[in-house]
Amino acid sequence: MGDRSPKANQKKTTQKATKATSADQKKKQDVAAKAASSGKKK
């Protein structure tokens, strides 16, 4: 029950935030890659 300290909670929230941002970046990269590949095919 040691994760009631504010530091532990801060770590969890920052990890969640970084996971969300990395997921967003991946989505954007996928969209950009798809757009680039489809543009090259035409």
Secondary structure, 3 states (H helix, E strand, C coil): CCCCCHHHHHHHHHHHHHHHHHHHHHHHHHHHHHHHHHHHHC
